[in-house]
């Protein structure tokens, strides 16, 4: 039986988000070998992992996430291919702020999957959770992430000098943000 998801909140014309499960470890593991992308996501070079260690790490991450107020999602194309994962995190209910970490599989980058997933997550955070502001850091030189956050309407709010160490030198981190009001003005202008 084919389920009609056309009115499902967690799906749009490009992607469908689902709660990540322990079985999604294979997506984590395949992206684990993209050291450049992993560094841009977590600002570190990770130590080697074998399959068993990766499964255990992912299992612990999913279980810890389920115990917190953070959420990790698997991003799938509408044909069912896993294209990446997103992590709604750093939720501060008192101040109304949050962050999102995301990695799109190398084979699917530059095709709009990240923007489509962010759009769903912003809708949820701003218009369902009543959160006020999204904050993120982008390592200078990460053109993909910088292009994505600007496309979503984020504004550069600052530059933190020499804060990330990698490949023998320090890099800057650009700080971006968008408020619920700015998001809705850009993505729902007639409402």
C-alpha positions in Angstrom: 0.0 0.0 0.0 1.4 3.4 -1.0 0.9 6.1 1.6 0.0 9.6 0.4 2.4 11.9 2.1 1.5 15.0 0.1 0.0 16.7 3.2 2.6 15.4 5.6 4.4 18.2 7.6 7.8 16.5 7.4 7.9 16.3 3.6 8.0 18.9 0.8 8.5 18.8 -2.9 12.2 17.6 -2.5 12.7 15.7 0.7 11.1 13.7 3.5 12.5 13.9 7.1 12.2 10.9 9.4 13.5 10.4 12.9 16.9 8.8 12.6 17.1 5.3 14.0 19.9 3.0 15.0 19.5 1.3 11.6 20.6 4.6 9.9 24.2 4.0 11.0 25.1 3.2 7.4 24.5 6.8 6.3 26.7 8.0 9.2 29.4 5.5 8.3 29.5 6.3 4.6 29.8 10.1 5.3 32.4 9.4 8.0 34.9 8.9 5.2 34.4 12.4 3.9 36.9 14.0 6.3 36.5 17.5 4.8 32.8 17.5 5.3 33.0 16.0 8.8 35.6 18.7 9.8 33.3 21.4 8.5 30.4 19.9 10.5 32.2 19.3 13.8 35.5 21.3 13.6 37.6 18.3 14.2 39.4 15.5 12.5 37.9 12.3 13.8 39.8 9.3 14.8 39.5 6.1 12.7 36.4 4.0 13.2 35.6 0.5 12.0 32.1 -0.7 11.2 31.4 -2.0 14.7 32.7 1.1 16.4 30.6 3.3 14.0 27.5 1.3 14.7 28.0 1.7 18.5 28.8 5.4 18.2 25.7 6.0 16.1 23.5 3.9 18.4 24.7 5.9 21.5 24.2 9.2 19.6 20.6 8.3 18.6 19.8 7.1 22.1 21.3 10.2 23.8 19.4 12.4 21.4 16.1 10.7 22.2 16.7 11.4 25.9 17.3 15.1 25.2 15.3 17.9 23.6 17.3 17.6 20.5 16.2 15.7 17.3 18.2 13.9 14.7 16.6 13.3 11.3 17.4 11.2 8.3 16.9 13.2 5.1 15.6 11.1 2.2 14.7 12.0 -1.4 11.2 11.4 -2.5 12.3 8.2 -4.2 13.5 7.0 -0.8 17.3 7.4 -1.1 19.0 8.5 2.1 20.7 11.8 1.2 21.8 13.1 4.5 21.1 13.8 8.1 20.1 16.9 10.2 20.4 17.6 13.9 18.1 20.1 15.5 20.1 21.1 18.6 21.1 23.6 21.2 17.4 24.4 21.8 17.1 27.1 24.4 13.4 27.4 25.3 14.0 30.4 27.6 15.7 32.5 25.0 14.1 30.9 22.0 17.3 30.0 20.2 18.4 26.8 18.3 21.0 25.4 15.9 21.0 22.8 13.2 23.8 20.6 12.1 23.5 19.0 8.7 25.5 16.8 6.4 24.4 15.9 2.9 26.0 12.9 1.3 28.7 13.8 -1.2 26.7 12.3 -4.1 23.7 14.6 -3.4 25.3 18.0 -2.6 24.4 21.0 -4.7 21.0 19.6 -5.6 18.8 21.5 -3.2 18.3 18.7 -0.6 19.9 20.7 2.2 17.8 23.8 1.5 14.6 21.7 1.3 15.5 20.0 4.7 16.3 23.3 6.3 13.0 24.8 5.2 11.1 22.0 6.9 13.2 22.4 10.1 12.8 26.2 10.1 9.0 25.8 9.7 9.0 23.5 12.7 11.3 25.5 14.9 9.8 28.9 14.2 6.1 28.2 13.4 5.4 25.1 15.6 7.9 25.4 18.5 7.7 29.2 18.7 11.4 29.5 18.8 12.7 32.9 17.9 16.2 32.7 16.4 18.5 30.3 14.6 22.2 30.7 15.1 25.0 29.0 13.3 28.7 29.2 12.7 30.3 28.6 9.3 34.0 28.1 9.0 35.4 30.6 6.6 36.0 28.9 3.2 33.0 26.6 3.6 31.3 28.0 0.5 28.5 25.3 0.4 27.3 26.1 3.9 27.7 29.9 3.5 25.7 29.8 0.2 23.0 27.7 1.9 22.5 29.9 5.0 22.4 33.0 2.8 19.8 31.3 0.5 17.7 30.6 3.5 17.8 34.3 4.5 20.4 34.2 7.3 22.4 37.3 7.9 26.1 37.4 8.8 26.3 38.7 12.3 30.0 38.5 13.1 33.4 37.0 12.5 35.3 35.2 15.2 38.9 35.4 14.4 41.4 32.5 14.6 39.0 30.2 16.5 39.2 26.9 14.6 42.6 25.0 14.3 43.0 22.8 11.3 45.9 21.7 9.0 48.5 23.7 10.9 46.7 27.0 11.1 43.8 28.9 12.6 40.6 29.7 10.7 37.9 32.2 11.2 34.3 31.3 12.0 31.5 33.4 10.5 28.4 33.7 12.6 25.0 33.7 10.9 21.5 34.0 12.2 17.8 34.5 11.2 14.8 35.3 13.3 11.3 33.9 13.0 10.1 37.2 11.7 12.8 37.4 9.0 12.2 33.8 8.0 8.4 34.3 7.7 8.9 37.6 5.8 11.1 35.8 3.2 9.3 32.5 2.9 5.6 33.6 3.6 5.5 37.2 2.4 1.8 37.3 1.5 0.6 35.9 4.8 
